[in-house]
Amino acid sequence: MEAYARWVANIDRRLININDMDVEKRDGKIFETTIKYKHIEWSFSCSRSDLDGHKNAREGNYPHFHFQMRLDKRPFINYSQNHIAFTDEDLWKLAMINQNEIPIGIKPMFGAGMGDIISEENIGHILDISERTENEEEAAFKFDTLVMAKPGESISGDYIANLVEESRQTGVPLAKLLNTLDADVQTIVTPGAGVLEIAARTKTNRNK
């Protein structure tokens, strides 16, 4: 199910419709992913207690995860409605991912998300594949760049202004152009405003 959701989400909008970033998952979660395709939103969630199984519970007393689905932002399937059992293969993959003795990476072939690309070692690649956008609300990435002249040197304000204009005309991100300066340049990449947010648990009303 998740593999299919990732695939169709990337057909619609590459990376930006899959939020599987570790930095955004809530405390206590082993994994927490939200995927969107047009008006459909799928979410997958597993906490440590889910993986251990809820002891002495009528439901979910086995290793499991939860699934949520929304249509047009309205609840269709809620997390609380299901406890989906892990297969033996699922449990093996989780054990491999969460151990540190053997370096291993298990990535979806056609379903890469934001969690697969947001990292320090990928900054150069991100700059290469990115284009300037006038609408920040649709941006996949946010670039913050610090430029410092080398000791005893200065940076022309006119030259910076020319780079800003070049970025506007060519669509090349200003952060990439600034990295061509003969100066100390540091670029920080964070998720842009256009990245899908990890969905919260849908609240349900309980009759007393």
Residue pairs with C-beta under 8 A, 6 or more apart in sequence:
1 42
1 67
2 33
2 35
2 42
2 44
2 108
2 111
3 108
3 111
5 35
5 37
5 42
5 111
6 18
6 35
6 108
6 110
6 111
6 112
6 113
7 110
7 111
8 37
9 17
9 18
9 35
9 36
9 37
9 111
10 17
10 18
10 110
10 111
10 112
11 37
12 36
12 37
12 38
15 112
15 113
15 114
15 116
15 117
15 140
16 114
16 140
16 192
16 194
16 195
16 196
17 35
17 36
17 37
17 196
18 33
18 34
18 35
18 36
18 111
18 112
18 113
18 114
18 115
18 196
19 33
19 34
19 35
19 113
19 114
19 115
19 191
19 195
19 196
19 197
19 198
20 31
20 32
20 33
20 113
20 114
20 115
20 116
21 113
21 114
21 115
21 118
21 191
22 115
23 118
24 32
24 191
24 197
24 198
25 31
25 32
25 198
26 32
26 198
28 47
28 48
28 49
29 45
29 46
29 47
30 46
30 47
30 48
30 50
30 51
30 94
30 98
31 44
31 45
31 46
31 65
32 43
32 44
32 45
32 46
32 198
33 43
33 44
33 45
33 113
33 198
34 41
34 42
34 43
34 196
34 197
34 198
34 199
35 41
35 42
35 43
35 113
35 196
36 42
36 196
39 71
39 72
40 69
40 70
40 71
41 69
41 70
41 71
41 73
41 196
41 199
42 67
42 68
42 69
43 67
43 68
43 69
43 70
43 79
43 198
43 199
44 65
44 66
44 67
44 68
45 65
45 66
45 67
45 68
45 79
45 201
46 64
46 65
46 66
50 60
50 63
50 64
50 65
50 66
50 83
51 63
51 64
51 86
51 94
52 63
53 60
53 61
53 62
53 63
53 64
54 60
54 61
55 61
59 83
60 83
62 83
62 85
63 85
63 86
63 91
64 83
64 84
64 85
64 86
65 84
65 86
66 79
66 80
66 82
66 83
66 84
67 77
67 79
67 82
67 84
68 75
68 77
68 78
68 79
68 199
68 201
68 202
69 76
69 77
70 76
70 199
70 202
75 202
78 201
78 202
78 204
79 201
79 202
80 201
80 204
86 94
93 106
96 102
96 104
96 106
97 104
97 106
107 116
114 140
114 191
114 195
117 125
117 126
118 126
118 189
118 190
118 191
123 187
123 189
126 141
126 189
127 143
127 173
127 175
127 176
127 179
127 187
128 176
130 140
130 141
130 143
130 173
130 176
131 171
131 172
131 173
132 167
132 168
132 170
132 171
132 172
132 173
132 174
133 139
136 142
136 192
136 193
136 194
137 193
137 194
138 192
138 193
138 194
139 192
139 193
139 194
140 191
140 192
140 194
140 195
141 189
141 190
141 191
141 192
142 189
142 190
142 191
142 192
142 193
143 173
143 174
143 175
143 187
143 188
143 189
144 187
144 188
144 190
145 174
145 175
145 178
145 179
145 185
145 186
145 187
145 188
146 185
146 186
146 187
146 188
147 155
147 160
147 178
147 181
147 183
147 184
147 185
148 183
148 184
148 185
149 155
149 183
149 184
150 182
150 183
150 184
153 183
155 181
155 183
159 181
160 178
163 174
163 177
163 178
164 174
166 172
166 177
167 173
167 174
167 177
175 187
178 185
178 187
179 185
179 187
